[in-house]
Amino acid sequence: MSFFIADALAEAPAAAAAAQPSMIESLIFPIGLFVIFYFFFIRPQIKRQKDHKKLIDTLGKGDEVQTEGGLLGRIVELTDDYAKVEVADNVVLTVRRASVLVVLPKGTLKEI
């Protein structure tokens, strides 16, 4: 049985350890990942935020809007942070301006 041990010890010596990659080579992947995240996630989100802020700043009395909650109505009064939206005859709701999702084309509420 001792001859198995001799064969095991007779194996070739282990190869030398692989050389470490340079610092630049090790940073390529994280930098590439950040660039991908920036162009596919961060930049589009910033663009959507700018567009939404522009939409909120241009709201006016009489605009037909849809809120994030899905309510459709016509703006009857605006303040700095809030808008009063008429959703039906003599039914006026106060909503935050930031909750306005989209301005609808004129006449949309009459078609519904």
TIGUZA-544267 format. One record per residue: residue number from 1; residue in three letters; x, y, z of N, C-alpha, C, O in turn. Coordinates in pm, 1 decimal, padded with zeros to 6 digits, always signed. Atoms other than C-alpha are relative to their C-alpha. Example, Ala and Ser with C-alpha at 12.3 -4.5 7.8 and 13.67 -1.06 7.14 Angstrom:
BEGIN
<r 1,"ALA",<+00089.0,-00119.0,+00000.0>,<+01230.0,-00450.0,+00780.0>,<+00090.0,+00120.0,+00000.0>,<+00193.6,+00118.1,+00066.5>> <r 2,"SER",<-00082.0,-00119.0,-00006.0>,<+01367.0,-00106.0,+00714.0>,<-00077.0,+00109.0,+00073.0>,<-00026.1,+00219.8,+00089.9>> 
REM end
This chain:
BEGIN
<r 1,"MET",<+00081.4,-00119.8,+00000.0>,<+00000.0,+00000.0,+00000.0>,<+00085.3,+00125.5,+00000.0>,<+00038.1,+00231.5,-00041.1>> <r 2,"SER",<-00084.9,-00116.8,-00008.3>,<+00290.0,+00233.5,+00051.6>,<+00041.6,+00051.3,-00136.8>,<+00084.0,+00166.2,-00149.2>> <r 3,"PHE",<-00039.9,-00045.2,+00132.9>,<+00360.2,+00246.5,-00321.2>,<-00095.0,+00107.0,-00054.8>,<-00054.6,+00182.3,-00143.4>> <r 4,"PHE",<+00091.1,-00106.6,+00043.8>,<+00050.4,+00470.4,-00371.3>,<+00047.3,+00136.1,+00049.8>,<+00031.6,+00237.1,-00018.8>> <r 5,"ILE",<-00049.7,-00125.3,-00055.0>,<+00204.0,+00733.6,-00149.5>,<+00117.5,+00050.8,-00082.6>,<+00128.0,+00170.5,-00109.4>> <r 6,"ALA",<-00115.9,-00039.4,+00080.1>,<+00523.2,+00735.5,-00351.4>,<-00044.8,+00058.6,-00133.1>,<+00012.9,+00156.6,-00180.1>> <r 7,"ASP",<+00050.8,-00053.8,+00126.7>,<+00324.9,+00788.7,-00672.7>,<-00061.2,+00138.3,+00020.0>,<-00045.9,+00226.2,-00064.9>> <r 8,"ALA",<+00062.2,-00128.9,-00026.6>,<+00133.9,+01074.7,-00516.7>,<+00105.1,+00107.4,+00021.4>,<+00086.7,+00221.2,-00022.0>> <r 9,"LEU",<-00106.4,-00096.2,-00024.3>,<+00453.3,+01245.0,-00406.2>,<+00082.5,+00027.0,-00124.8>,<+00152.1,+00128.3,-00132.7>> <r 10,"ALA",<-00080.4,-00013.5,+00121.0>,<+00609.0,+01197.5,-00747.5>,<-00064.2,+00091.8,-00103.0>,<-00008.6,+00110.7,-00211.2>> <r 11,"GLU",<+00066.8,-00090.2,+00095.0>,<+00363.8,+01436.0,-00914.7>,<+00087.8,+00120.2,-00028.2>,<+00178.8,+00152.5,+00048.3>> <r 12,"ALA",<-00076.9,-00117.9,+00039.1>,<+00499.9,+01738.8,-01091.6>,<-00025.3,+00112.3,+00099.8>,<-00133.6,+00120.6,+00157.7>> <r 13,"PRO",<+00020.0,-00111.6,-00093.1>,<+00552.0,+02047.4,-00878.6>,<-00107.2,+00096.0,-00053.0>,<-00129.5,+00104.8,-00173.7>> <r 14,"ALA",<+00107.3,-00093.0,+00037.3>,<+00272.9,+02306.7,-00878.8>,<+00057.5,+00112.7,-00083.8>,<+00171.9,+00154.3,-00065.4>> <r 15,"ALA",<-00043.7,-00109.2,+00086.7>,<+00292.4,+02577.2,-01141.8>,<+00016.0,+00126.9,+00082.8>,<-00045.9,+00142.1,+00188.1>> <r 16,"ALA",<-00022.0,-00126.6,-00069.8>,<+00411.6,+02918.4,-01036.5>,<-00129.8,+00080.3,+00000.4>,<-00211.1,+00069.0,-00091.4>> <r 17,"ALA",<+00121.4,-00080.8,-00012.4>,<+00142.0,+03159.3,-00921.4>,<-00009.1,+00097.8,-00116.9>,<+00091.7,+00152.0,-00162.5>> <r 18,"ALA",<+00021.2,-00091.7,+00112.1>,<-00008.9,+03369.8,-01197.1>,<+00031.5,+00142.6,+00044.2>,<+00013.1,+00178.6,+00160.5>> <r 19,"ALA",<-00034.1,-00138.8,-00030.6>,<+00103.4,+03729.5,-01214.8>,<-00126.8,+00080.6,+00025.6>,<-00229.6,+00056.9,-00037.7>> <r 20,"GLN",<+00113.9,-00086.2,-00031.3>,<-00130.2,+03990.0,-01066.6>,<-00022.5,+00099.3,-00114.0>,<+00073.9,+00151.7,-00170.0>> <r 21,"PRO",<+00024.9,-00099.0,+00105.1>,<-00304.6,+04215.0,-01321.0>,<+00037.4,+00139.7,+00049.9>,<+00037.0,+00166.6,+00170.0>> <r 22,"SER",<-00036.5,-00136.0,-00038.9>,<-00199.0,+04577.1,-01325.2>,<-00122.4,+00072.9,+00054.2>,<-00235.3,+00026.6,+00038.2>> <r 23,"MET",<+00109.2,-00075.3,-00061.0>,<-00407.9,+04837.5,-01147.0>,<-00099.3,+00047.5,-00105.9>,<-00220.2,+00046.2,-00082.5>> <r 24,"ILE",<+00089.5,-00046.8,+00107.1>,<-00547.6,+04972.7,-01474.1>,<-00088.0,-00113.8,-00049.0>,<-00207.6,-00094.7,-00071.1>> <r 25,"GLU",<+00078.0,+00115.1,+00044.6>,<-00655.8,+04626.2,-01584.7>,<-00107.3,-00036.8,+00101.4>,<-00216.8,-00078.0,+00063.0>> <r 26,"SER",<+00098.7,+00035.2,-00101.9>,<-00832.7,+04568.1,-01254.4>,<-00109.6,+00106.0,+00013.2>,<-00215.9,+00076.8,+00067.9>> <r 27,"LEU",<+00101.1,-00105.8,-00007.5>,<-01020.2,+04901.4,-01282.2>,<-00087.6,+00008.4,-00124.8>,<-00189.1,+00077.9,-00123.9>> <r 28,"ILE",<+00076.4,-00008.2,+00125.0>,<-01147.3,+04849.5,-01637.6>,<-00143.8,-00046.9,+00020.5>,<-00236.6,+00020.7,-00024.0>> <r 29,"PHE",<+00135.2,+00052.8,-00018.7>,<-01447.1,+04637.2,-01533.1>,<-00088.4,+00093.3,+00084.0>,<-00199.5,+00123.9,+00040.6>> <r 30,"PRO",<+00087.4,-00090.6,-00076.9>,<-01579.3,+04868.0,-01254.1>,<-00030.4,+00130.6,-00073.2>,<-00142.0,+00181.9,-00065.3>> <r 31,"ILE",<+00024.6,-00124.0,+00074.3>,<-01535.4,+05176.2,-01472.6>,<-00098.7,-00025.2,-00113.4>,<-00189.5,+00054.8,-00135.8>> <r 32,"GLY",<+00094.1,+00035.4,+00106.8>,<-01710.8,+05005.4,-01763.7>,<-00140.6,-00020.2,+00054.1>,<-00237.9,+00021.6,-00008.7>> <r 33,"LEU",<+00130.5,+00022.0,-00062.3>,<-01993.2,+04899.7,-01532.2>,<-00065.2,+00132.4,+00037.4>,<-00185.4,+00150.3,+00017.7>> <r 34,"PHE",<+00054.8,-00131.2,-00034.8>,<-02034.1,+05256.7,-01405.8>,<-00048.9,+00073.5,-00124.6>,<-00155.2,+00135.6,-00122.1>> <r 35,"VAL",<+00040.4,-00066.5,+00124.9>,<-02047.5,+05390.2,-01763.2>,<-00131.7,-00058.0,-00050.8>,<-00220.4,+00016.3,-00092.9>> <r 36,"ILE",<+00124.9,+00064.2,+00043.5>,<-02316.9,+05136.9,-01853.7>,<-00115.4,+00044.6,+00088.5>,<-00221.5,+00079.8,+00037.0>> <r 37,"PHE",<+00105.6,-00044.4,-00090.8>,<-02520.2,+05225.6,-01542.0>,<-00036.3,+00145.5,-00025.4>,<-00154.0,+00181.6,-00022.4>> <r 38,"TYR",<+00027.6,-00141.5,+00022.8>,<-02484.7,+05596.0,-01615.2>,<-00087.1,+00019.1,-00123.1>,<-00188.2,+00089.1,-00117.1>> <r 39,"PHE",<+00073.0,-00023.5,+00124.2>,<-02606.9,+05577.3,-01973.9>,<-00133.4,-00073.1,-00006.8>,<-00223.1,-00027.3,-00077.7>> <r 40,"PHE",<+00124.9,+00074.8,+00007.7>,<-02882.2,+05318.5,-01918.2>,<-00095.4,+00026.8,+00115.8>,<-00215.0,+00000.5,+00102.7>> <r 41,"PHE",<+00087.6,-00020.4,-00115.1>,<-03016.5,+05417.1,-01574.2>,<+00000.4,+00143.5,+00051.5>,<-00105.8,+00204.0,+00066.4>> <r 42,"ILE",<-00007.9,-00130.8,-00064.8>,<-02891.4,+05745.9,-01430.9>,<-00040.3,+00111.9,-00094.6>,<-00123.8,+00195.0,-00059.0>> <r 43,"ARG",<+00027.4,-00108.2,+00094.8>,<-02901.9,+05970.0,-01739.3>,<-00147.7,+00005.3,-00041.9>,<-00205.2,+00114.1,-00042.8>> <r 44,"PRO",<+00143.1,-00007.9,+00033.7>,<-03256.6,+05870.1,-01849.6>,<-00086.4,+00047.9,+00116.6>,<-00184.5,+00119.3,+00095.5>> <r 45,"GLN",<+00076.7,-00044.3,-00116.0>,<-03384.3,+05923.7,-01494.0>,<+00011.6,+00150.4,+00018.6>,<-00087.7,+00216.8,+00048.4>> <r 46,"ILE",<-00019.7,-00144.7,-00011.5>,<-03233.4,+06273.5,-01481.1>,<-00080.9,+00071.9,-00107.3>,<-00139.9,+00176.6,-00080.7>> <r 47,"LYS",<+00076.2,-00061.0,+00109.4>,<-03393.5,+06350.9,-01818.9>,<-00149.8,-00000.4,+00032.5>,<-00218.6,+00099.1,+00009.6>> <r 48,"ARG",<+00141.9,+00006.7,-00037.0>,<-03735.8,+06231.0,-01695.7>,<-00032.7,+00101.3,+00109.2>,<-00138.7,+00163.7,+00105.4>> <r 49,"GLN",<+00023.5,-00097.0,-00106.8>,<-03702.5,+06446.5,-01382.4>,<-00004.6,+00142.1,-00054.7>,<-00089.3,+00221.2,-00013.1>> <r 50,"LYS",<+00000.9,-00133.5,+00060.2>,<-03618.8,+06755.8,-01589.5>,<-00128.2,+00022.7,-00078.6>,<-00188.7,+00129.6,-00069.5>> <r 51,"ASP",<+00122.8,-00013.0,+00078.4>,<-03911.9,+06690.9,-01824.3>,<-00121.6,+00017.2,+00090.8>,<-00210.7,+00096.4,+00060.2>> <r 52,"HIS",<+00113.5,-00009.2,-00091.8>,<-04151.5,+06643.6,-01530.2>,<-00002.6,+00136.4,+00068.6>,<-00109.4,+00195.2,+00086.1>> <r 53,"LYS",<-00005.8,-00133.3,-00061.9>,<-04031.5,+06963.5,-01361.1>,<-00046.3,+00106.2,-00098.9>,<-00118.0,+00198.8,-00061.1>> <r 54,"LYS",<+00043.3,-00094.3,+00103.2>,<-04081.0,+07151.6,-01688.5>,<-00152.0,-00007.4,-00017.5>,<-00217.8,+00095.7,-00031.7>> <r 55,"LEU",<+00144.8,+00018.5,+00011.8>,<-04433.6,+07004.2,-01716.9>,<-00072.0,+00067.5,+00115.9>,<-00171.7,+00136.4,+00094.5>> <r 56,"ILE",<+00063.9,-00057.7,-00118.6>,<-04521.2,+07110.8,-01361.2>,<+00007.8,+00152.4,-00003.0>,<-00087.3,+00220.7,+00034.9>> <r 57,"ASP",<-00016.6,-00145.2,+00004.8>,<-04383.3,+07461.1,-01414.1>,<-00088.8,+00065.3,-00105.2>,<-00122.5,+00183.0,-00092.6>> <r 58,"THR",<+00081.1,-00057.4,+00107.7>,<-04591.7,+07509.7,-01730.2>,<-00149.0,-00027.3,+00016.4>,<-00227.1,+00005.5,-00072.8>> <r 59,"LEU",<+00142.9,+00024.2,-00021.6>,<-04924.9,+07398.8,-01579.8>,<-00074.5,+00132.7,+00004.6>,<-00024.3,+00232.5,+00056.3>> <r 60,"GLY",<+00080.2,-00121.1,-00000.8>,<-05199.2,+07651.4,-01629.0>,<-00146.1,-00030.9,+00026.8>,<-00190.2,-00145.4,+00016.8>> <r 61,"LYS",<+00142.7,+00013.9,-00026.4>,<-05561.5,+07710.1,-01541.9>,<-00068.5,-00045.2,-00129.1>,<-00043.2,+00009.8,-00236.2>> <r 62,"GLY",<+00071.8,+00051.6,+00115.6>,<-05788.1,+07513.2,-01775.2>,<+00065.7,-00120.6,-00065.0>,<+00006.2,-00182.8,-00152.9>> <r 63,"ASP",<-00066.6,+00118.3,+00055.3>,<-05534.1,+07239.8,-01854.3>,<-00071.6,-00126.1,+00046.5>,<-00113.4,-00136.5,+00161.8>> <r 64,"GLU",<+00057.3,+00129.9,-00034.6>,<-05676.4,+06889.0,-01863.9>,<+00116.2,-00093.0,+00033.3>,<+00208.7,-00109.3,-00046.3>> <r 65,"VAL",<-00113.9,+00076.3,-00050.0>,<-05452.0,+06658.6,-01661.8>,<-00041.8,-00137.5,+00050.1>,<-00159.0,-00163.5,+00077.5>> <r 66,"GLN",<+00016.2,+00129.1,-00065.4>,<-05410.0,+06304.9,-01535.3>,<+00099.7,-00004.4,+00114.4>,<+00216.4,+00030.4,+00096.8>> <r 67,"THR",<-00088.6,+00008.1,-00115.7>,<-05267.3,+06249.5,-01187.2>,<+00062.4,-00138.7,+00007.1>,<+00024.6,-00229.3,-00067.2>> <r 68,"GLU",<-00063.6,+00130.3,-00018.8>,<-05045.4,+05965.6,-01070.8>,<-00099.8,-00104.7,+00046.7>,<-00080.9,-00223.8,+00021.7>> <r 69,"GLY",<+00102.3,+00092.4,-00046.4>,<-05352.5,+05811.2,-00910.7>,<-00099.1,-00039.4,-00107.5>,<-00185.1,-00124.3,-00084.2>> <r 70,"GLY",<+00087.9,+00035.0,+00110.5>,<-05528.9,+05797.1,-01246.7>,<-00119.9,+00091.1,-00015.9>,<-00201.4,+00069.6,-00105.6>> <r 71,"LEU",<+00112.3,-00092.3,+00011.1>,<-05774.4,+06082.2,-01188.8>,<+00019.1,+00092.4,-00119.7>,<+00129.0,+00141.6,-00145.2>> <r 72,"LEU",<-00000.4,-00093.9,+00111.3>,<-05864.0,+06291.0,-01492.5>,<-00081.8,+00120.9,+00040.6>,<-00188.1,+00107.4,+00101.2>> <r 73,"GLY",<+00075.3,-00119.5,-00034.5>,<-05971.8,+06648.8,-01450.6>,<+00059.1,+00123.9,-00063.6>,<+00160.2,+00119.0,-00133.8>> <r 74,"ARG",<-00041.0,-00129.7,+00053.9>,<-05939.4,+07015.7,-01540.8>,<+00046.1,+00087.1,+00115.9>,<-00021.1,+00094.8,+00218.7>> <r 75,"ILE",<-00053.4,-00087.2,-00104.6>,<-05727.1,+07254.5,-01336.4>,<-00083.7,+00127.1,+00005.1>,<-00104.1,+00194.2,-00096.1>> <r 76,"VAL",<+00079.3,-00121.8,-00016.6>,<-05938.9,+07535.6,-01192.9>,<+00074.5,+00105.5,+00081.1>,<+00040.6,+00223.7,+00075.5>> <r 77,"GLU",<-00077.1,-00095.7,-00079.5>,<-05685.4,+07694.1,-00956.6>,<+00137.2,-00059.5,+00029.3>,<+00150.7,-00179.8,+00051.2>> <r 78,"LEU",<-00137.3,+00043.9,-00027.1>,<-05309.2,+07677.0,-00900.3>,<+00061.5,+00082.5,+00111.7>,<+00041.2,+00203.7,+00119.3>> <r 79,"THR",<-00084.2,-00068.5,-00097.5>,<-05088.2,+07761.5,-00604.6>,<+00142.7,-00048.9,-00023.2>,<+00169.4,-00120.1,-00119.9>> <r 80,"ASP",<-00139.4,+00040.5,+00019.2>,<-04714.9,+07710.4,-00558.2>,<+00018.3,-00151.4,+00001.9>,<+00091.2,-00206.0,-00080.8>> <r 81,"ASP",<-00019.7,+00144.1,-00014.9>,<-04742.5,+07346.8,-00447.7>,<-00123.1,-00083.8,-00032.3>,<-00112.4,-00205.6,-00047.3>> <r 82,"TYR",<+00123.5,+00076.0,+00017.2>,<-05105.2,+07249.8,-00508.0>,<-00079.0,+00049.4,-00120.2>,<-00063.4,+00162.7,-00165.7>> <r 83,"ALA",<+00090.3,-00034.8,+00109.1>,<-05360.1,+07244.8,-00787.1>,<-00138.5,-00051.1,+00036.6>,<-00153.1,-00161.1,+00089.9>> <r 84,"LYS",<+00137.6,+00044.5,-00020.3>,<-05737.0,+07229.4,-00759.0>,<-00049.5,-00050.7,-00134.5>,<-00051.2,+00021.8,-00234.0>> <r 85,"VAL",<+00039.1,+00067.4,+00122.8>,<-05865.9,+06984.5,-01016.4>,<-00147.5,-00035.0,+00007.8>,<-00191.9,-00100.1,+00102.4>> <r 86,"GLU",<+00142.4,+00032.9,+00008.3>,<-06231.6,+06960.2,-01116.9>,<-00012.1,-00132.9,-00073.5>,<+00020.3,-00143.1,-00191.9>> <r 87,"VAL",<+00010.5,+00133.4,+00058.0>,<-06301.8,+06591.1,-01175.7>,<-00140.7,-00031.0,-00049.3>,<-00159.3,-00122.0,-00130.2>> <r 88,"ALA",<+00138.5,+00012.7,+00044.7>,<-06679.9,+06621.8,-01222.2>,<-00067.3,+00134.0,+00028.0>,<-00006.1,+00223.4,+00086.5>> <r 89,"ASP",<+00071.4,-00124.9,-00025.6>,<-06943.3,+06894.8,-01210.0>,<-00007.2,+00024.5,+00150.2>,<-00056.7,-00059.3,+00225.5>> <r 90,"ASN",<+00000.4,-00042.7,-00140.1>,<-06901.1,+07077.2,-00877.0>,<+00077.5,-00093.6,+00093.0>,<+00051.1,-00096.0,+00213.3>> <r 91,"VAL",<-00086.6,+00085.2,-00082.1>,<-06642.9,+06822.2,-00755.1>,<+00144.3,+00042.7,-00027.3>,<+00199.5,+00017.0,-00134.3>> <r 92,"VAL",<-00135.6,-00052.5,+00015.4>,<-06303.4,+06983.6,-00697.4>,<+00089.8,-00066.3,+00104.2>,<+00059.2,-00065.7,+00223.4>> <r 93,"LEU",<-00097.2,+00063.6,-00088.1>,<-06006.2,+06797.0,-00551.1>,<+00128.2,+00081.6,+00001.1>,<+00167.6,+00139.2,-00100.3>> <r 94,"THR",<-00129.5,-00066.0,-00010.2>,<-05684.2,+06948.7,-00424.3>,<+00108.0,-00107.2,-00005.8>,<+00108.2,-00200.8,+00074.2>> <r 95,"VAL",<-00109.0,+00096.3,+00016.5>,<-05375.8,+06759.4,-00541.5>,<+00132.6,+00075.4,-00003.3>,<+00136.8,+00194.6,-00033.7>> <r 96,"ARG",<-00132.8,-00060.4,+00011.8>,<-05004.2,+06825.3,-00525.4>,<+00034.2,+00015.1,-00147.4>,<+00002.2,-00071.3,-00229.0>> <r 97,"ARG",<-00039.5,-00022.4,+00139.8>,<-04865.9,+06972.3,-00845.3>,<+00091.8,-00111.4,-00049.0>,<+00085.7,-00150.1,-00165.8>> <r 98,"ALA",<-00094.1,+00105.1,+00038.7>,<-04595.4,+06704.3,-00844.7>,<-00070.3,-00129.8,-00036.2>,<-00011.7,-00215.1,-00102.9>> <r 99,"SER",<+00071.6,+00123.4,+00031.2>,<-04863.3,+06434.5,-00868.7>,<-00064.2,+00002.6,-00138.1>,<-00121.6,-00097.1,-00181.8>> <r 100,"VAL",<+00051.7,-00006.1,+00137.0>,<-04969.9,+06556.7,-01212.7>,<+00095.9,-00078.0,-00088.2>,<+00215.4,-00049.0,-00093.5>> <r 101,"LEU",<-00082.5,+00088.6,+00080.9>,<-04845.5,+06291.0,-01450.6>,<+00013.2,+00048.8,-00143.1>,<+00121.8,+00045.3,-00201.0>> <r 102,"VAL",<-00001.1,-00039.5,+00140.8>,<-04941.9,+06424.7,-01791.4>,<-00109.0,+00103.7,-00024.3>,<-00213.9,+00102.1,+00040.1>> <r 103,"VAL",<+00101.3,-00095.4,+00044.8>,<-05125.3,+06713.7,-01954.4>,<-00064.5,-00060.0,-00124.0>,<+00003.3,-00093.6,-00221.1>> <r 104,"LEU",<+00074.4,+00061.2,+00110.3>,<-05395.5,+06579.7,-02183.9>,<-00031.8,+00103.7,-00107.0>,<-00037.5,+00223.2,-00078.1>> <r 105,"PRO",<+00042.0,-00093.8,+00104.8>,<-05490.1,+06732.0,-02519.1>,<-00137.0,+00060.0,+00033.5>,<-00220.8,-00004.8,+00096.2>> <r 106,"LYS",<+00128.1,-00067.4,-00026.4>,<-05776.1,+06983.7,-02501.8>,<-00114.8,-00081.4,-00060.3>,<-00104.3,-00133.5,-00171.4>> <r 107,"GLY",<+00118.3,+00071.3,+00046.6>,<-06117.6,+06821.4,-02533.8>,<-00001.6,-00147.5,+00035.3>,<-00097.6,-00217.2,+00002.3>> <r 108,"THR",<-00005.0,+00142.1,-00035.9>,<-06011.4,+06482.8,-02397.1>,<-00110.6,-00035.2,+00098.4>,<-00171.5,-00141.6,+00087.6>> <r 109,"LEU",<+00101.1,+00029.9,-00101.7>,<-06249.4,+06505.6,-02101.6>,<-00140.4,-00002.3,-00059.2>,<-00226.8,-00074.7,-00009.7>> <r 110,"LYS",<+00132.4,+00000.6,+00062.3>,<-06546.1,+06580.0,-02327.4>,<-00024.5,-00130.6,-00074.2>,<-00138.5,-00176.0,-00083.6>> <r 111,"GLU",<+00013.5,+00125.1,+00074.1>,<-06478.7,+06263.8,-02528.2>,<-00026.7,-00118.5,+00091.5>,<-00082.7,-00219.2,+00048.3>> <r 112,"ILE",<+00013.0,+00113.7,-00093.1>,<-06478.9,+06043.2,-02218.6>,<-00138.7,-00007.1,+00057.2>,<-00168.1,-00096.0,+00137.2>> 
REM end
